[in-house]
């Protein structure tokens, strides 16, 4: 609000009355205006000595109104918003010609006036017939010759520049060779979040800086191989973090060598290492007899792998926490008597995971409070009688927990009055995931009356054809979505149907469109579909042409234009025009299109708003990328 008030005060001092602050919407965006005012892809003859009263009269409508943006006032109106103003100064000129710089647009989008700072002093721009002139400028830029491109790239990076922005973005350039990215590790390691290049990851996990080494592991979906995980763990100087990376490696399916477990158990973080899920069984006797109670307690987590004498020893341990952990593990198979349950310092874990003697279980179900019954409802050791009683509990959440038990028949499950919100976020049930490789179980569970069980089945990577066919027609559309995201056997017709209402999630950002069964042939029939989502698919058809790209680049829906903006068949002129798109994500996609003329792309490299995105454009020659990295390296070093 303070920024908005300052802006309005500045405009008032310039002799302007503020009508409203407004988002660009379908208007020509301020960011594109700033770029053109700086001379990037600007029409010839745009630069003027000054702005006389005649230009201001052309700008104003009959009520004296126009749109204005003031450089530096990013909140409440500018650099991303327009402010609609009224000027009643007769034949005069508004006092907007001083610092910090301004841009004005007529309401009919035909006239653009601007004055912005420049290396050689203020740059004054005045354009009428704006759409027409931008079309002409784009066409002229698109006629760039090979010699002109070479001349442009020979001068890059040059000055002025935004090297810190280059450092941030260059790692995402698909044309950057491995050697450049390896050099980049010393400058900016953020790009490792999405990196899957083996040579670069090898260099990262061997890097002397622990921050660089850890970055590829500390991502949403690590791309590290088992050997790279092992190298990362061995190189980590912090004992606790060594165990942490080993744990992450196990979670992501890496195989760790036995000698690495030996090293971790011999270190100061032995208690943490004792909890690693992949720990070889040969270490368990030593852990069960360890002097540290934390280590002995961790050994209880591998109860089924312990020999009977070791179990007995832990059950009689002198440490209360170890003895309690041993009792809880022991009574997952042997019913827990009342006296043991009563002596537990905190009974919740026993209620959730232990088998209880029938009389104790019946008493807890009959007399226990809601929290006790809620804990028992999901207990895998609950007896059949207890399950039947809790299936009729007055509380919805307790009945709902019972309905998801793996020990119910589908007939029993169908009789439970469970509560389920089909719009809520759902996660794969672990017990269903454990059965993904069991064909018979998948067939049985695919017919379940509970949507969450069917959703969990749909998460299997592979399913029998009859199960796929059934789930592809499921009435719960989330079942179909999960099948599209996770199952490699999902059918083309269903994938296309899911696309009509879903185009990717955070965990599966490219599905269903990137699914190997997603149809490609015949998609041109959607080029004139009423739904923009379907029109987006037309360019995926192998029969589509550059003419189709050009047509969709002018589509009324922004997502369709964005799809055209990423197409390598986009003409250079259309790539330039899409830099003026009202939607920021369309402009951002156009900045990355390799068809952009070199002169325009070089200008975008030197613009604050576009430098980071422009440096990811694969059209930048590799030698130029090396020079850009050198400039970025120097700039980062100067800041440190």
For each residue, the residues with C-beta under 8 A, 3 or more apart:
1: 4 5 76
2: 5 6
3: 6 7 73 74 75 76
4: 1 7 8 21 75 76 77
5: 1 2 8 9 76
6: 2 3 9 10 73
7: 3 4 10 11 70 73 76 77 78 83
8: 4 5 11 12 18 77 83
9: 5 6 12 13
10: 6 7 13 14 70 73
11: 7 8 14 16 18 68 70 83 85
12: 8 9 15 16 17 18
13: 9 10 95
14: 10 11 94 95 96
15: 12 87 89 92 94 95
16: 11 12 68 85 86 87 94 96
17: 12 85 86 87 88
18: 8 11 12 21 83 84 85
19: 65 83 84 85 86
20: 83 84
21: 4 18 76 77 81 82 83 84
22: 25 67 81 82 83 84
23: 80 81 82
24: 27 28 29 30 80 81 82 582
25: 22 582
26: 582
27: 24 67 82 105 109 582
28: 24 32 33 105 109 112 130 580 582
29: 24 32 33 80 580 581 582 584 587
30: 24 33 34 69 78 79 80 81 82 103
31: 34 35 79 80 584 587 609
32: 28 29 35 36 579 580 581 587
33: 28 29 30 36 37 69 103 105 112 114
34: 30 31 37 38 69 71 79 103 114 116 607 609
35: 31 32 38 40 41 579 603 604 607 609 610
36: 32 33 39 40 41 42 43 46 112 114 125 127 134 580
37: 33 34 42 103 112 114 115 116 123 125
38: 34 35 42 116 118 123 603 607
39: 36 42 46 47 123 603
40: 35 36 600 603 604 607
41: 35 36 137 138 141 576 579 600 603
42: 36 37 38 39 46 47 125 137
43: 36 46 127 133 134 136 137
44: 137 140
45:
46: 36 39 42 43 125 126 127 133
47: 39 42 123 124 125
48: 51 55 124 125 126
49: 124
50: 124
51: 48 55 56 93 97 113 115 124 126
52: 55 56 93
53: 56 57 91 92 93
54: 57 58
55: 48 51 52 58 59 111 113 126
56: 51 52 53 59 60 87 93 94 113
57: 53 54 60 91
58: 54 55 106 111 128
59: 55 56 66 104 105 106 111 113
60: 56 57 63 64 65 66 87 106
61: 64 65 66 106 107 108
62:
63: 60 86
64: 60 61 86 87 88
65: 19 60 61 84 85 86 87 107
66: 59 60 61 84 85 87 104 105 106 107
67: 22 27 82 83 84 85 104 105 106 107
68: 11 16 82 83 85 96 102 103 104 105
69: 30 33 34 73 77 78 79 81 82 83 102 103 104
70: 7 10 11 73 77 78 83 96 100 101 102
71: 34 78 79 100 101 102 103 116 117
72: 78 79 100 101
73: 3 6 7 10 69 70 76 77 78 79
74: 3 78 79 80
75: 3 4
76: 1 3 4 5 7 21 73 81
77: 4 7 8 21 69 70 73 81 82 83
78: 7 30 69 70 71 72 73 74 81 82 83
79: 30 31 34 69 71 72 73 74 609
80: 23 24 29 30 31 74 584
81: 21 22 23 24 30 69 76 77 78
82: 21 22 23 24 27 30 67 68 69 77 78 105
83: 7 8 11 18 19 20 21 22 67 68 69 70 77 78
84: 18 19 20 21 22 65 66 67 107
85: 11 16 17 18 19 65 66 67 68
86: 16 17 19 63 64 65
87: 15 16 17 56 60 64 65 66 94
88: 17 64
89: 15 92 93 94
90:
91: 53 57
92: 15 53 89
93: 51 52 53 56 89 97
94: 14 15 16 56 87 89
95: 13 14 15 98
96: 14 16 68 70 102 104 115
97: 51 93 115
98: 95
99: 117
100: 70 71 72 117
101: 70 71 72 114 115 116 117 122
102: 68 69 70 71 96 114 115
103: 30 33 34 37 68 69 71 112 113 114 116
104: 59 66 67 68 69 96 112 113 114
105: 27 28 33 59 66 67 68 82 109 111 112 130
106: 58 59 60 61 66 67 109 110 111 112
107: 61 65 66 67 84
108: 61 111
109: 27 28 105 106 130 131
110: 106 128 129 130 131
111: 55 58 59 105 106 108 126 127 128 130
112: 28 33 36 37 103 104 105 106 125 126 127 130
113: 51 55 56 59 103 104 125 126 127
114: 33 34 36 37 101 102 103 104 123 124 125 126
115: 37 51 96 97 101 102 122 123 124 125
116: 34 37 38 71 101 103 122 123 125
117: 71 99 100 101 122 123
118: 38 121 122 123
119: 159 160
120:
121: 118
122: 101 115 116 117 118
123: 37 38 39 47 114 115 116 117 118
124: 47 48 49 50 51 114 115
125: 36 37 42 46 47 48 112 113 114 115 116
126: 46 48 51 55 111 112 113 114
127: 36 43 46 111 112 113 130 133
128: 58 110 111 133
129: 110 132 133
130: 28 105 109 110 111 112 127 133 134
131: 109 110 134 135
132: 129 135 136
133: 43 46 127 128 129 130 136 137
134: 36 43 130 131 137 138 577 580
135: 131 132 138 139 573 577
136: 43 132 133 139 140
137: 41 42 43 44 133 134 140 141 576
138: 41 134 135 141 142 572 573 574 576 577
139: 135 136 142 143 573
140: 44 136 137 143
141: 41 137 138 144 572 573 576 597 599 600
142: 138 139 571 572 573 575 576 597
143: 139 140
144: 141 148 149 572 597 598 599
145: 148 149
146: 149 150
147: 150 151
148: 144 145 151 152 598 599
149: 144 145 146 152 153 597 598 599
150: 146 147 153 154
151: 147 148 154 155
152: 148 149 155 156 598 599 602
153: 149 150 156 598 602 620 621 623 624
154: 150 151
155: 151 152 158 602
156: 152 153 602 605 620 624 627 628
157: 161 163 166 605 624 627 628 631
158: 155 161 602 606
159: 119
160: 119 606
161: 157 158 166 605 606 611 631
162: 165 166 605 606 607 608 611 612
163: 157 166 167 628 631 632 634 635 636
164: 167 168 632 635 636 639
165: 162 168 169 608 611 612 615
166: 157 161 162 163 169 170 605 611 612 615 628 629 631 632
167: 163 164 170 184 187 188 629 632 633 635 636
168: 164 165 188 190 612
169: 165 166 172 173 611 612 613 614 615 616
170: 166 167 173 176 180 184 188 191 615 616 625 628 629 632
171: 176 181 184 188 190 191 192 195
172: 169 191 194 616
173: 169 170 176 615 616 617 618 620 625
174: 616 618
175: 618 619 620 622 625
176: 170 171 173 180 181 184 622 625
177: 180 181 622
178: 181 182 197 199 200
179: 182 183
180: 170 176 177 183 184 622 625 626 629
181: 171 176 177 178 184 185 191 195 197 200
182: 178 179 185 199 200 203
183: 179 180 186 187 629 633
184: 167 170 171 176 180 181 187 188 189 191 629
185: 181 182 189 192 200 203 204 207 209 212
186: 183 209 633
187: 167 183 184 629 632 633 636
188: 167 168 170 171 184 191 632 636
189: 184 185 192 204 209 211 212 215
190: 168 171 193 215
191: 170 171 172 181 184 188 194 195
192: 171 185 189 195 200 201 204 212 215 216 219
193: 190 215 216 219 220
194: 172 191 219
195: 171 181 191 192 200 201 204 216 223
196: 201 223
197: 178 181 200 201
198: 201 202 225
199: 178 182 202 203
200: 178 181 182 185 192 195 197 203 204
201: 192 195 196 197 198 204 205 216 223 224 225 228
202: 198 199 205 206 228 231
203: 182 185 199 200 206 207
204: 185 189 192 195 200 201 207 212 213 215 216
205: 201 202 213 216 217 224 228 231 232 235
206: 202 203 213 231 235
207: 185 203 204 212 213
208:
209: 185 186 189 212 213
210: 213 214 236 237 238
211: 189 214 215
212: 185 189 192 204 207 209 215
213: 204 205 206 207 209 210 232 235 236
214: 210 211 217 218 232 236 241 245
215: 189 190 192 193 204 211 212 218 219
216: 192 193 195 201 204 205 219 222 223 224 228 232
217: 205 214 222 224 229 232 245 248 249
218: 214 215
219: 192 193 194 215 216 222 223
220: 193 507
221:
222: 216 217 219 248 252
223: 195 196 201 216 219
224: 201 205 216 217 228 229 232 249 252 254
225: 198 201 228 229 254
226: 229 230 249 254 255 256
227: 230 231
228: 201 202 205 216 224 225 231 232
229: 217 224 225 226 232 233 245 246 248 249 252 254 256
230: 226 227 233 234 249 254 256 257 260
231: 202 205 206 227 228 234 235
232: 205 213 214 216 217 224 228 229 235 236 245 249
233: 229 230 236 242 245 246 249 256 260 264
234: 230 231 242 260 263
235: 205 206 213 231 232
236: 210 213 214 232 233 241 242 245
237: 210
238: 210 241 242
239: 242 243 267 268 269
240: 243 244 269 272
241: 214 236 238 244 245
242: 233 234 236 238 239 245 246 264 267 269
243: 239 240 246 247 264 269 272 273 276
244: 240 241 247 248 272
245: 214 217 229 232 233 236 241 242 248 249
246: 229 233 242 243 249 250 256 260 264 273 276
247: 243 244 250 251 275 276 277
248: 217 222 229 244 245 251 252
249: 217 224 226 229 230 232 233 245 246 252 254 256
250: 246 247 253 254 256 276 277 278
251: 247 248 277
252: 222 224 229 248 249
253: 250
254: 224 225 226 229 230 249 250
255: 226 278
256: 226 229 230 233 246 249 250 260 261 278
257: 230 260 261
258: 261 262 280
259: 262 263
260: 230 233 234 246 256 257 263 264
261: 256 257 258 264 265 273 276 278 279 280 283
262: 258 259 265 266
263: 234 259 260 266 267
264: 233 242 243 246 260 261 267 269 270 273 276
265: 261 262 270 273 274 283 286 287
266: 262 263 270
267: 239 242 263 264 270 273
268: 239
269: 239 240 242 243 264 272 273
270: 264 265 266 267 273 274 290 292 295
271: 274 275 292 294 295 298
272: 240 243 244 269 275
273: 243 246 261 264 265 267 269 270 276 279
274: 265 270 271 279 287 290 294 295 298 299
275: 247 271 272 298 301
276: 243 246 247 250 261 264 273 279
277: 247 250 251
278: 250 255 256 261
279: 261 273 274 276 283 284 302
280: 258 261 283
281: 284 302 305
282: 285
283: 261 265 279 280 286 287
284: 279 281 287 288 299 302 305 306 310
285: 282 288 289 307 310
286: 265 283 289 290
287: 265 274 283 284 290 295 296 298 299
288: 284 285 296 299 306 310 313 314
289: 285 286 296 310 313
290: 270 274 286 287 295 296 299
291: 295
292: 270 271 295 296
293: 296 297 317 319 321 322
294: 271 274 297 298
295: 270 271 274 287 290 291 292 298 299
296: 287 288 289 290 292 293 299 300 314 317 319 322
297: 293 294 300 319 321 322 325
298: 271 274 275 287 294 295 301
299: 274 284 287 288 290 295 296 302 306 310 314
300: 296 297 303 314 322 325 326 328 329
301: 275 298 325 329
302: 279 281 284 299 305 306
303: 300 306 311 326 329 330 332
304:
305: 281 284 302
306: 284 288 299 302 303 310 311 314
307: 285 310 311
308: 311 312
309: 312 313
310: 284 285 288 289 299 306 307 313 314
311: 303 306 307 308 314 315 326 330
312: 308 309 315 316
313: 288 289 309 310 316 317
314: 288 296 299 300 306 310 311 317 322 323 325 326
315: 311 312 323 326 327 330
316: 312 313 323
317: 293 296 313 314 322 323 326
318: 323
319: 293 296 297 322 323
320: 323 324 345
321: 293 297 324 325
322: 293 296 297 300 314 317 319 325 326
323: 314 315 316 317 318 319 320 326 327
324: 320 321 327 328 344 345
325: 297 300 301 314 321 322 328 329
326: 300 303 311 314 315 317 322 323 329 330
327: 315 323 324 330 331 336 340 344
328: 300 324 325 331 332 349 350 353 354
329: 300 301 303 325 326 332
330: 303 311 315 326 327 333 334
331: 327 328 334 335 336 340 350 354 355 356
332: 303 328 329 353 354 355 381
333: 330 355
334: 330 331 355
335: 331 355 356 357 358
336: 327 331 340 341 350 354 355 356 357 360
337: 340 341 357 360
338: 341 342 357 359 360
339: 342 343
340: 327 331 336 337 343 344
341: 336 337 338 344 347 350 356 360
342: 338 339
343: 339 340
344: 324 327 340 341 347 350
345: 320 324
346: 349
347: 341 344 350 351
348: 351 352 375
349: 328 346 352 353 354
350: 328 331 336 341 344 347 353 354 356
351: 347 348 354 364 372 375 376 379
352: 348 349 375 376 378 379
353: 328 332 349 350 379 380 381
354: 328 331 332 336 349 350 351 379 381
355: 331 332 333 334 335 336 381
356: 331 335 336 341 350 360 361 364 381
357: 335 336 337 338 360 361
358: 335 361 362 383 385
359: 338 362 363
360: 336 337 338 341 356 357 363 364
361: 356 357 358 364 365 376 382 383 385 386
362: 358 359 365 366 385 386
363: 359 360 366 367 368
364: 351 356 360 361 367 368 372 373 376
365: 361 362 368 373 376 386 389 390
366: 362 363
367: 363 364
368: 363 364 365 371 372 373 376
369: 372 373
370: 373 374 395 398
371: 368 374 375
372: 351 364 368 369 375 376
373: 364 365 368 369 370 376 377 390 393 395 398
374: 370 371 377 395 397 398 401
375: 348 351 352 371 372 378 379
376: 351 352 361 364 365 368 372 373 379 382 386 390
377: 373 374 382 390 393 398 399 401 402 405
378: 352 375 401 404 405
379: 351 352 353 354 375 376 382
380: 353 405 406 407
381: 332 353 354 355 356
382: 361 376 377 379 386 387 390 405
383: 358 361 386 387
384: 387 388
385: 358 361 362 388 389
386: 361 362 365 376 382 383 389 390
387: 382 383 384 390 391 402 405 407 408
388: 384 385 391 392
389: 365 385 386 392 393
390: 365 373 376 377 382 386 387 393 398 399 401 402
391: 387 388 399 402 403 412 415 416
392: 388 389 399
393: 373 377 389 390 398 399 402
394:
395: 370 373 374 398 399
396: 399 400 418 419
397: 374 400 401 419
398: 370 373 374 377 390 393 395 401 402
399: 377 390 391 392 393 395 396 402 403 416 417 418 419
400: 396 397 403 404 418 419 420
401: 374 377 378 390 397 398 404 405
402: 377 387 390 391 393 398 399 405 408 416 418
403: 391 399 400 408 413 416 418 450
404: 378 400 401 418 429 450 452 453
405: 377 378 380 382 387 401 402 408
406: 380 431 432
407: 380 387
408: 387 402 403 405 412 413 416
409: 412 413
410: 413 414 444 447 448 449
411: 414 415
412: 391 408 409 415 416
413: 403 408 409 410 416 448 449 450 453
414: 410 411 449
415: 391 411 412
416: 391 399 402 403 408 412 413
417: 399
418: 396 399 400 402 403 404 450
419: 396 397 399 400
420: 400 424 450 451 452
421: 424
422: 451 476 478
423:
424: 420 421
425:
426: 452 455 478
427:
428: 432 433 455 456 459
429: 404 432 433 452 453 456
430: 433 434
431: 406 434 435
432: 406 428 429 435 436 445 453 456 457 459
433: 428 429 430 436 456 459
434: 430 431
435: 431 432 438 441 442 445
436: 432 433 442 457 459 460 461
437:
438: 435 441 442
439: 442 443 464
440: 443 444
441: 435 438 444 445
442: 435 436 438 439 445 446 457 460 463 464 467
443: 439 440 446 447 464 466 467
444: 410 440 441 447 448
445: 432 435 441 442 448 453 454 456 457
446: 442 443 454 457 463 467 470 471
447: 410 443 444 470
448: 410 413 444 445 453 454 457
449: 410 413 414
450: 403 404 413 418 420 453 454
451: 420 422 454 455 476 478 479
452: 404 420 426 429 455 456
453: 404 413 429 432 445 448 450 456 457
454: 445 446 448 450 451 457 458 471 474 476 479
455: 426 428 451 452 458 459 476 478 479 482
456: 428 429 432 433 445 452 453 459
457: 432 436 442 445 446 448 453 454 460 463 467 471
458: 454 455 463 471 474 479 480 482 483 486 487
459: 428 432 433 436 455 456 482 485 486 487
460: 436 442 457 463 486 487
461: 436 486 487 488
462: 487 488 489
463: 442 446 457 458 460 467 468 471 487 489
464: 439 442 443 467 468
465: 468 469 489
466: 443 469 470
467: 442 443 446 457 463 464 470 471
468: 463 464 465 471 472 483 487 489 490 491
469: 465 466 472 473 491
470: 446 447 466 467 473 474
471: 446 454 457 458 463 467 468 474 479 480 483 487
472: 468 469 480 483 490 491 493 494
473: 469 470 494
474: 454 458 470 471 477 479 480 483
475:
476: 422 451 454 455 479 480
477: 474 480 481 498 501
478: 422 426 451 455 481 482
479: 451 454 455 458 471 474 476 482 483
480: 458 471 472 474 476 477 483 484 494 497 498
481: 477 478 484 485 498 502
482: 455 458 459 478 479 485 486 487
483: 458 468 471 472 474 479 480 486 487 490 494
484: 480 481 487 490 494 495 498 502 511 512 515
485: 459 481 482 505 507 508 511 512
486: 458 459 460 461 482 483 508
487: 458 459 460 461 462 463 468 471 482 483 484 490
488: 461 462 516 517
489: 462 463 465 468 517
490: 468 472 483 484 487 494 495 512 515 517
491: 468 469 472 494 495 517
492: 495 496 517 518 519
493: 472 496 497
494: 472 473 480 483 484 490 491 497 498
495: 484 490 491 492 498 499 512 515 517 518 519
496: 492 493 499 500 512 518 519
497: 480 493 494 500
498: 477 480 481 484 494 495 501 502 512
499: 495 496 502 503 512 513 518 533 534 537
500: 496 497 531 533 534
501: 477 498 533
502: 481 484 498 499 505 512
503: 499 513 533
504: 508 509 510 511 513
505: 485 502 508 509 511
506: 509
507: 220 485
508: 485 486 504 505 511
509: 504 505 506
510: 504 513 514
511: 484 485 504 505 508 514 515
512: 484 485 490 495 496 498 499 502 515 518
513: 499 503 504 510 518 537 540
514: 510 511 518
515: 484 490 495 511 512 518
516: 488
517: 488 489 490 491 492 495
518: 492 495 496 499 512 513 514 515
519: 492 495 496 522 523
520: 523 540 541 542
521: 541 542 543
522: 519 525 541
523: 519 520 526 537 538 540 541 544
524: 527 538 541 543 544 548
525: 522 529 538
526: 523 529 531 534 535 537 538
527: 524 535 538 548 551 552
528: 535
529: 525 526 534 535
530:
531: 500 526 534 535
532: 535 536 555 557 559 560
533: 499 500 501 503 536 537 559
534: 499 500 526 529 531 537 538
535: 526 527 528 529 531 532 538 552 555 557 560
536: 532 533 539 552 559 560 563
537: 499 513 523 526 533 534 540 541
538: 523 524 525 526 527 534 535 541 544 548 552
539: 536 544 548 549 552 563 564 567
540: 513 520 523 537 544
541: 520 521 522 523 524 537 538 544
542: 520 521
543: 521 524
544: 523 524 538 539 540 541 548 549
545: 548 549 569
546: 549 550 569 570 571
547: 550 551
548: 524 527 538 539 544 545 551 552
549: 539 544 545 546 552 553 564 567 569 570 571 574
550: 546 547 553 554 564 570 571 574
551: 527 547 548 554 555
552: 527 535 536 538 539 548 549 555 560 561 563 564
553: 549 550 561 564 565 570 574 577 578
554: 550 551 561
555: 532 535 551 552 560 561 564
556: 560
557: 532 535 560 561
558: 561 562 581 582 583 585 586
559: 532 533 536 562 563
560: 532 535 536 552 555 556 557 563 564
561: 552 553 554 555 557 558 564 565 578 581 583 586
562: 558 559 565 566 583 585 586 589
563: 536 539 552 559 560 566 567
564: 539 549 550 552 553 555 560 561 567 570 574 578
565: 553 561 562 570 575 578 581 586 589 590 593
566: 562 563 589 592 593
567: 539 549 563 564 570 593
568: 593 594 595
569: 545 546 549
570: 546 549 550 553 564 565 567 574 575 578 593 595
571: 142 546 549 550 574 575 595
572: 138 141 142 144 575 576 595 596 597
573: 135 138 139 141 142 576 577
574: 138 549 550 553 564 570 571 577 578 595
575: 142 565 570 571 572 578 579 590 593 595 596 597
576: 41 137 138 141 142 572 573 579 596 597 600
577: 134 135 138 553 573 574 580 581
578: 553 561 564 565 570 574 575 581 586 587 589 590 593
579: 32 35 41 575 576 587 590 591 600 604
580: 28 29 32 36 134 577 587
581: 29 32 558 561 565 577 578 586 587 590
582: 24 25 26 27 28 29 558 586
583: 558 561 562 586 587
584: 29 31 80 587 588
585: 558 562 588 589
586: 558 561 562 565 578 581 582 583 589 590
587: 29 31 32 578 579 580 581 583 584 590 591
588: 584 585 591 592 613
589: 562 565 566 578 585 586 592 593
590: 565 575 578 579 581 586 587 593 596
591: 579 587 588 596 604 610 613 614 617
592: 566 588 589 613 614 616 617
593: 565 566 567 568 570 575 578 589 590 596 617
594: 568 617 618 619
595: 568 570 571 572 574 575 619
596: 572 575 576 590 591 593 600 601 604 617 619
597: 141 142 144 149 572 575 576 600 601
598: 144 148 149 152 153 601 602 619
599: 141 144 148 149 152 602 603
600: 40 41 141 576 579 596 597 603 604
601: 596 597 598 604 605 614 617 619 620
602: 152 153 155 156 158 598 599 605 606
603: 35 38 39 40 41 599 600 606 607
604: 35 40 579 591 596 600 601 607 610 611 613 614
605: 156 157 161 162 166 601 602 610 611 614 615 628
606: 158 160 161 162 602 603 611
607: 34 35 38 40 162 603 604 610 611 614
608: 162 165 611
609: 31 34 35 79
610: 35 591 604 605 607 613 614
611: 161 162 165 166 169 604 605 606 607 608 614 615
612: 162 165 166 168 169 615 616
613: 169 588 591 592 604 610 616 617
614: 169 591 592 601 604 605 607 610 611 617
615: 165 166 169 170 173 605 611 612 620 628
616: 169 170 172 173 174 592 612 613
617: 173 591 592 593 594 596 601 613 614 620
618: 173 174 175 594
619: 175 594 595 596 598 601
620: 153 156 173 175 601 615 617 624 625 628
621: 153 624 625
622: 175 176 177 180 625 626
623: 153 626 627
624: 153 156 157 620 621 627 628
625: 170 173 175 176 180 620 621 622 628 629
626: 180 622 623 629 630
627: 156 157 623 624 630 631
628: 156 157 163 166 170 605 615 620 624 625 631 632
629: 166 167 170 180 183 184 187 625 626 632 633
630: 626 627 633 634
631: 157 161 163 166 627 628 634 635
632: 163 164 166 167 170 187 188 628 629 635 636
633: 167 183 186 187 629 630 636 637
634: 163 630 631 637 638
635: 163 164 167 631 632 638 639
636: 163 164 167 187 188 632 633 639 640
637: 633 634 640
638: 634 635
639: 164 635 636
640: 636 637
